[in-house]
Amino acid sequence: MGATNPANAEEGTIRKKFAGSMSENAVHGSDGEETAAFEIGYWFAGYELI
């Protein structure tokens, strides 16, 4: 995925290739399972998850 700051991301990572800035970074990754479970709710309804 690459470093949050695309300027610091390694070549070939998604963020290095596609991110415009830290606020427009092309992908999101959570910092832990609990955070991910909460953030998934922003994008998916409970019935969509298995």
Backbone as CSV, one residue per row, in Angstrom:
resi,resn,N_x,N_y,N_z,CA_x,CA_y,CA_z,C_x,C_y,C_z
1,MET,0.826,-1.185,0.000,0.000,0.000,0.000,0.872,1.251,0.000
2,GLY,1.897,1.276,0.809,2.807,2.413,0.828,2.603,3.329,2.016
3,ALA,3.578,4.150,2.277,3.522,5.106,3.385,2.361,6.081,3.189
4,THR,1.808,6.582,4.294,0.675,7.512,4.227,1.002,8.720,3.360
5,ASN,2.196,9.247,3.521,2.639,10.372,2.695,3.199,9.801,1.389
6,PRO,2.541,10.047,0.267,3.016,9.479,-0.991,4.438,9.896,-1.362
7,ALA,4.893,11.022,-0.847,6.268,11.457,-1.110,7.270,10.510,-0.462
8,ASN,6.836,9.810,0.609,7.709,8.880,1.315,7.450,7.421,0.953
9,ALA,6.464,7.179,0.117,6.104,5.803,-0.248,7.141,5.206,-1.192
10,GLU,7.328,3.903,-1.071,8.286,3.216,-1.941,7.743,3.108,-3.359
11,GLU,8.639,3.084,-4.321,8.267,2.917,-5.730,7.450,1.637,-5.897
12,GLY,6.433,1.707,-6.735,5.617,0.544,-7.029,4.422,0.359,-6.107
13,THR,4.351,1.129,-5.008,3.200,0.996,-4.111,2.017,1.779,-4.673
14,ILE,0.825,1.433,-4.200,-0.391,2.101,-4.666,-0.313,3.605,-4.411
15,ARG,0.130,3.969,-3.234,0.176,5.399,-2.914,1.221,6.136,-3.740
16,LYS,2.345,5.529,-4.006,3.367,6.196,-4.827,2.845,6.406,-6.240
17,LYS,2.138,5.398,-6.760,1.635,5.466,-8.130,0.429,6.396,-8.286
18,PHE,-0.494,6.379,-7.310,-1.788,7.010,-7.540,-2.168,8.143,-6.589
19,ALA,-1.485,8.322,-5.482,-1.883,9.349,-4.521,-1.442,10.732,-4.967
20,GLY,-2.306,11.704,-4.699,-1.970,13.078,-5.026,-1.378,13.825,-3.847
21,SER,-1.767,13.417,-2.640,-1.297,14.059,-1.417,-1.692,13.169,-0.247
22,MET,-1.370,13.591,0.971,-1.763,12.799,2.143,-3.278,12.755,2.296
23,SER,-3.971,13.821,1.922,-5.430,13.838,2.051,-6.127,13.202,0.844
24,GLU,-5.408,13.008,-0.223,-5.932,12.343,-1.423,-5.014,11.169,-1.732
25,ASN,-5.029,10.169,-0.802,-3.999,9.148,-0.891,-4.413,7.835,-1.555
26,ALA,-5.529,7.797,-2.257,-5.941,6.674,-3.112,-6.457,5.450,-2.365
27,VAL,-5.942,5.149,-1.188,-6.396,3.991,-0.409,-6.404,4.342,1.072
28,HIS,-7.100,3.512,1.838,-7.122,3.719,3.288,-6.794,2.406,3.966
29,GLY,-6.018,2.480,5.002,-5.731,1.321,5.829,-5.923,1.688,7.293
30,SER,-6.614,0.853,8.021,-6.841,1.088,9.444,-5.612,0.675,10.239
31,ASP,-5.479,1.238,11.432,-4.321,0.937,12.269,-4.527,-0.260,13.185
32,GLY,-5.692,-0.878,13.131,-5.944,-2.054,13.959,-7.309,-2.653,13.651
33,GLU,-7.556,-3.832,14.190,-8.809,-4.532,13.908,-10.028,-3.779,14.436
34,GLU,-9.933,-3.217,15.637,-11.074,-2.486,16.195,-11.379,-1.237,15.375
35,THR,-10.350,-0.518,14.981,-10.536,0.663,14.152,-11.143,0.275,12.813
36,ALA,-10.647,-0.802,12.219,-11.169,-1.275,10.937,-12.643,-1.628,11.046
37,ALA,-13.021,-2.336,12.096,-14.424,-2.724,12.276,-15.321,-1.489,12.343
38,PHE,-14.873,-0.452,13.021,-15.637,0.792,13.102,-15.699,1.485,11.742
39,GLU,-14.564,1.609,11.069,-14.495,2.337,9.800,-15.234,1.631,8.672
40,ILE,-15.288,0.328,8.698,-16.018,-0.435,7.674,-17.479,-0.006,7.652
41,GLY,-18.017,0.353,8.818,-19.399,0.809,8.907,-19.691,2.075,8.116
42,TYR,-18.671,2.856,7.800,-18.866,4.046,6.964,-19.258,3.661,5.535
43,TRP,-18.799,2.522,5.069,-18.924,2.155,3.663,-19.851,0.981,3.387
44,PHE,-20.050,0.104,4.373,-20.829,-1.104,4.139,-21.891,-1.282,5.204
45,ALA,-23.077,-1.746,4.783,-24.135,-2.093,5.724,-23.811,-3.457,6.314
46,GLY,-24.253,-3.713,7.536,-23.967,-4.980,8.206,-24.321,-6.201,7.383
47,TYR,-25.443,-6.137,6.643,-25.855,-7.309,5.847,-24.917,-7.592,4.677
48,GLU,-24.064,-6.637,4.318,-23.125,-6.849,3.219,-21.858,-7.569,3.643
49,LEU,-21.668,-7.734,4.940,-20.451,-8.361,5.463,-20.681,-9.822,5.769
50,ILE,-19.654,-10.617,5.543,-19.736,-12.042,5.904,-18.697,-12.389,6.926
